[in-house]
């Protein structure tokens, strides 16, 4: 690998070390979801910045026309599954994310998802909180809940218009 850090060199190195690459991919559902959401938003004209996991319930900042909003991304690798959410989605202004993107990216644990099988559900923070409130898990434990696909609003699939920027 060259010392100038070219992406092609990194990709070639990763392909030449399949065991390490599989291990990284296996532990990367969250990052995979963030990449999927960022790519889709950029393809429709938004600028996207990652917060690298340093903010509670905020993964991305999405902007357009000098306005920005915070986005939380949750990703699962099993189609039609549930998204684990450790804490009720925050709905107070400036506390959490304005938009939640729930990504269903079916894949084997050590593989990247097929883009044709990926689904993204876009919810407002209020919709995410309402879905979380329906979680039977949170009734058993005060330490978290989940958002189940059956509790996601029917109009949420690929609802990029909710960004409103």
C-alpha positions as CSV (number, residue, x, y, z in Angstrom):
1,X,0.0,0.0,0.0
2,X,1.4,3.4,-0.9
3,X,1.9,6.1,1.7
4,X,-0.2,8.7,0.0
5,X,-3.4,7.0,1.2
6,X,-5.2,6.8,-2.1
7,X,-8.6,5.2,-1.8
8,X,-7.8,2.7,-4.6
9,X,-4.9,1.5,-2.4
10,X,-7.1,1.0,0.6
11,X,-9.7,-0.9,-1.4
12,X,-7.0,-3.1,-2.9
13,X,-5.5,-3.8,0.5
14,X,-9.0,-4.6,1.9
15,X,-9.7,-7.1,-1.0
16,X,-6.3,-8.7,-0.3
17,X,-7.2,-9.3,3.3
18,X,-10.7,-10.8,3.1
19,X,-10.8,-12.1,6.7
20,X,-10.2,-8.6,8.1
21,X,-12.7,-7.1,5.6
22,X,-15.4,-9.6,6.6
23,X,-14.8,-8.8,10.3
24,X,-15.1,-5.0,9.7
25,X,-18.3,-5.4,7.6
26,X,-19.8,-7.8,10.2
27,X,-19.6,-5.0,12.8
28,X,-20.6,-2.2,10.5
29,X,-24.4,-2.2,10.2
30,X,-24.7,1.4,11.6
31,X,-22.0,2.8,9.3
32,X,-23.5,0.9,6.3
33,X,-26.9,2.5,7.0
34,X,-25.4,6.0,7.3
35,X,-23.6,5.5,4.0
36,X,-26.8,4.4,2.3
37,X,-28.8,7.4,3.6
38,X,-26.0,9.8,2.8
39,X,-25.7,8.5,-0.7
40,X,-29.4,8.8,-1.4
41,X,-29.7,12.3,0.1
42,X,-26.6,13.5,-1.9
43,X,-28.2,12.0,-5.1
44,X,-31.2,14.3,-4.6
45,X,-29.2,17.5,-3.9
46,X,-28.5,17.5,-0.2
47,X,-25.1,18.0,1.4
48,X,-24.4,15.5,4.1
49,X,-21.9,15.6,7.0
50,X,-21.3,12.6,9.4
51,X,-21.0,13.3,13.1
52,X,-19.0,10.1,13.6
53,X,-21.1,8.9,16.5
54,X,-20.2,11.7,18.9
55,X,-23.8,13.0,19.5
56,X,-26.7,11.3,21.1
57,X,-29.4,10.5,18.5
58,X,-27.6,12.5,15.8
59,X,-25.6,10.7,13.1
60,X,-25.8,13.1,10.2
61,X,-26.3,16.8,9.4
62,X,-28.1,17.3,6.2
63,X,-28.2,20.7,4.6
64,X,-29.5,22.6,1.6
65,X,-29.9,26.3,0.8
66,X,-28.1,27.4,4.1
67,X,-30.6,25.3,6.3
68,X,-29.7,22.1,8.1
69,X,-31.3,19.4,10.1
70,X,-30.1,16.5,12.2
71,X,-30.7,12.9,11.2
72,X,-30.5,9.7,13.2
73,X,-29.9,6.5,11.2
74,X,-30.8,3.0,12.4
75,X,-29.9,0.0,10.3
76,X,-30.7,-3.7,10.4
77,X,-29.5,-6.5,8.2
78,X,-32.6,-8.6,8.3
79,X,-35.6,-7.6,6.1
80,X,-38.7,-6.6,7.9
81,X,-37.0,-6.7,11.3
82,X,-37.0,-4.3,14.2
83,X,-34.7,-1.5,14.9
84,X,-33.2,-1.4,18.4
85,X,-33.4,2.1,19.9
86,X,-31.9,2.3,23.4
87,X,-33.7,5.5,24.4
88,X,-37.0,7.0,23.3
89,X,-36.5,9.3,20.3
90,X,-36.1,12.9,21.5
91,X,-38.7,15.2,20.2
92,X,-37.8,18.5,21.9
93,X,-36.3,21.1,19.5
94,X,-32.5,21.1,19.4
95,X,-32.2,18.0,21.6
96,X,-32.1,15.1,19.1
97,X,-32.7,14.6,15.4
98,X,-35.5,16.1,13.4
99,X,-35.6,13.1,11.1
100,X,-35.0,9.4,11.7
101,X,-34.1,7.1,8.8
102,X,-34.7,3.4,9.4
103,X,-32.7,1.3,7.0
104,X,-33.5,-2.3,6.1
105,X,-30.4,-3.6,4.4
106,X,-30.7,-7.4,4.1
107,X,-27.4,-9.1,3.9
108,X,-25.2,-11.9,5.2
109,X,-23.3,-10.7,8.3
110,X,-20.0,-10.6,6.4
111,X,-21.2,-9.0,3.1
112,X,-22.4,-5.7,1.9
113,X,-26.1,-5.4,1.1
114,X,-27.5,-5.6,-2.5
115,X,-28.7,-2.0,-3.2
116,X,-31.8,-3.4,-5.0
117,X,-33.0,-4.9,-1.7
118,X,-32.4,-1.9,0.6
119,X,-35.4,0.0,2.0
120,X,-35.2,3.3,3.8
121,X,-38.1,4.5,6.0
122,X,-38.1,8.3,6.8
123,X,-39.8,9.4,9.9
124,X,-40.1,12.6,11.8
125,X,-38.8,12.5,15.4
126,X,-42.4,12.6,16.6
127,X,-43.3,9.6,14.4
128,X,-40.2,7.7,15.6
129,X,-41.2,8.4,19.2
130,X,-44.8,7.2,18.6
131,X,-43.5,4.0,17.1
132,X,-41.1,3.5,19.9
133,X,-43.9,4.0,22.4
134,X,-45.7,1.0,20.9
135,X,-42.7,-1.3,21.6
136,X,-43.6,-4.3,23.8
137,X,-39.9,-4.5,24.8
138,X,-39.9,-1.2,26.6
139,X,-42.7,-2.4,28.8
140,X,-40.3,-5.1,30.1
141,X,-37.2,-3.0,30.5
142,X,-36.5,0.6,31.2
143,X,-33.3,0.3,29.3
144,X,-34.6,0.5,25.8
145,X,-37.1,-0.3,23.2
146,X,-37.5,-0.9,19.5
147,X,-39.2,0.4,16.5
148,X,-41.0,-2.4,14.7
149,X,-41.8,-2.2,11.0
150,X,-45.5,-2.7,11.6
151,X,-45.5,0.5,13.7
152,X,-43.8,2.6,11.1
153,X,-46.2,5.0,9.2
154,X,-47.3,3.5,5.9
155,X,-46.1,6.6,4.0
156,X,-42.6,6.5,5.4
157,X,-40.9,4.4,2.8
158,X,-38.5,6.5,0.8
159,X,-40.3,9.6,2.1
160,X,-37.4,12.0,1.4
161,X,-39.9,14.9,1.1
162,X,-40.0,14.9,4.9
163,X,-36.7,16.7,4.9
164,X,-38.5,19.8,3.7
165,X,-35.3,21.7,3.0
